[in-house]
Amino acid sequence: MSGEVRHELLEDVARAMGFADVKSLYRDAERIAAVLDDAAQLTPADWARALIATEFAFASDYYGSGWDWSIIAGYDDVTTIGRLREVLRKLVGIARLP
């Protein structure tokens, strides 16, 4: 796969996650992480972006950690899926993209 094609795929994935482009994904991801670290309030769109990005990082071997999740994150798949489901239940009706 050429670098140009890969870049376009990454742009498409960033947009699918609710970001304007790859640059905004990196910029906004840092901002969202800082807000979460400070226990401050996220917007509904930022909740959706954070959740979608976490799902990509957890599940995707191509875009995320995939099979290496437990090594990278320190949590096994069963624990992670359980926590993701808890978050999903809490965010129903809150997390939404514009």
N, C-alpha and C positions, 0 to 999 in steps of 0.2 A: 504494500500500500504506500503510495507516494505521500510525502509530507504535506502536500496541499490537500489531498483527500482526507488525511487524518485530521488536519486542522479544521476542515469543514465539518467532519463528524463531531469533533469536540465542540464546535460552535453550536451544532444542532442539539447536542446533549445539554449544553449550558442553557439554551433556550427552553428545552423540554423541562428543565428543573426550575424554570421561572426567572432565570437571569437574562439580561440583555445580550450578553456574549461571554466569552471565556474571561476577558479582563474583568468584567463586573462580577463574575463568579468568584474569582480570587479576591477581589477587593471586598465584596459584600460578605463573603464567607468569613474573612477576618473580623469584619464589623459584627456579624451575627455571633461569632464565637466570643467576642469581647462582651457583648450584651449578655449572653448566657453566663459567662464567668462572673459578671457583676450582679447576676440575678435580677436584671432589669427586664422590662417588658418588651417583647417582640411584637411586631405587627403581624396580622394574620398571614400576609404574604411571606414574611420572613420565617414564620413557623413552618409554612409549607415548604419553602426553599431548604430549610435546615433538615426537615424530615426526609424530603426527596433525596437530598445529597447524602444523608446517612444511609438510606436504603441502597443507593447506588454504590457507596463505599463498601457496604456490607456484602451485597449480593453479587456484584459484578467482578469477574476475573479480569475483564478488559479495562474497565474504567475505575475499578476500586480494588479492594483487598481480596475479595472472593475467598478462595480456599485458604488464603493466608491470614484471614481475619483474626483468628484466635491468637496467632503469633504476634500480629501487629497491635491489636487492640487489647489483648490480655483477657478477653472474655470468650467463652466457648459459644458455639452457634446456638445451642438451646437457650442459654441465658440471654444472649443478645436478642433472639427472636421473641422471647418472653417480654423483654424490656421494650422492644419496638412495638409489640402489641399493646402494652400498657400505655405507651405514649400515644399511639394511634387512637385508643379509646378516649384519652383525655383531650385530644385535639379535634375530635369529630365536631364539625361545626365551627371551629375556630380557625384552623389552618386552611387558607385558600389563596390561590393565586389571583391577581387582578385580571 
